Amino acid sequence: MDTIPSRDGTPLAYRRRGDGPPVILVGGALATADTEAPLARLLAPRFQVVTYDRRGRGASGDGARYAVEREIEDLAALAAVTGGSPSVFGVGAGGALALEAQAAGLGAARLAVYEPPYTPGPDGLLLKADRTDRLHRLLAAGDRGGAVELFLTVTGVPAGLVARMRRAPLWRTLESVAHTLAYDDAVLGDGSVPAARFAPVRARTLVVCGGAGPASPWTATRQLADALPRGRHRTLTGQTREPAPQVVAPVLAEFFGREVYVRQAS
């Protein structure tokens, strides 16, 4: 992997695949560049695809104190590496980060996001506040495993599967990035869709959800798409909160490829 410094000097580890219009993949909670590698390989024949370890994860560094603004600067540094205005795809909280960056002036050509975990409505906001409090208490106590378990549980992973995961070698890897769960939590704010803040996002934006999960992601993603000036909603039949790369890749290729056509024709 290559490394570049972010604005605050934090080293960011990234990898480029393919050649063509640039696309940056932004991972969600507990994800690293390796998590996004299968999707990157599928897109590489048509695009220059950049995957990276978000700060605090994998081979990237971390700042002394987290702020969402630092992660926005990270994305801007990666956009500069591509040599153009990249399109951006973010999963989960990575999608929320991509939208925050665009609202702050990233200048992406197009955006696509998959199930940013907003929790609109009074009940959803109360749940988000409770989860934030529990997460910070676990991390403050040094209970990384408890923080990972909390995240997995609230995202619908059955208790029996979580117990089996705790005994697997992967668990240590998840614990190593458990502190970044607080970063993703900060990106989501109070859990509501920040419609006023996203009003300046003029890039065409595809908001995607899976059709096999609970109804709540559809409601939240629909509300998000409606809040974006050029938002469009799509449901992928049979997909859960972790979509199959082979299902997502053609959707992104079509959506981002339209931008390629427009540029060539202009």
C-alpha positions, 0 to 999 in steps of 0.5 A: 500500500502507498501512504500520503499525509492528511492535512493534519499529518496523519499518514493514510494507507491506500491502494489504487487499482485499475485505470480510468475515471477515479472512484474512492470506496469508503468503508463502514464500521470496522472495515479496512481497505481489505474489506473493500478489495473484492468490490474494488477488483470488480470495478478496476477494469473500468475505473481507477479505484482507490481503497484506504484504511480510514484513520485509526485502522489498519496501516493508517495513523490516527490523530490525538483527538478525533473530529469528523472534520479530520476524516473529511480532510482525509477524503480530500487528500485521497481525492487529490491523489486521483488527479481529478474529481472522483466519484465516491461510494460509501457503505454504512457510516462510510456513506454518511462520511462521504455525504458530510465531505461533499457538503463540506466541499469535496467536489465529487463527481457523483456519490453512491451510498449504501444504508447510512445508518441514520435512525430518524423519528423520536424512537430512533433518536432515543435508541441512537442516544442510548447506544452512543452512551453505552458505546462510550462507557464500554470504550472508556472501560477498555472493553473493546470486545464489549464495544464490538459486541454492542455494534454487532448486536444493534446491527442485527447479528444474532447472539449465537453468531456473536458468541461464535465470532468471539472464539474466531481469530477474526475477533482480535482484528475487530477488537483492534479497530473497536475504538473507531466505532466512536468515530462512526458514531460521531459521523452520524450525529444524533442519528437524524438525516441532516437534511439542512446540512446536505442541501448544498450536495448538488452531485447526483447521488444514488442512495441504496438499501437492501431488500432483505433486511428490516424495514427501517433501512428502507425508511431511512434511506428513502428519507435521505434520498428525498432530502438530497437535491439530486438524490435517487433511491434504489432497493437491491432485492435479496441484499442485507446490510452487507451487500454482495460485491458482485451485486453492487459492482454493476449498479455502481458501474452503470451509475458512475459510468453515466458521468463518464459518458457526460464528460466525454460528450461535453 
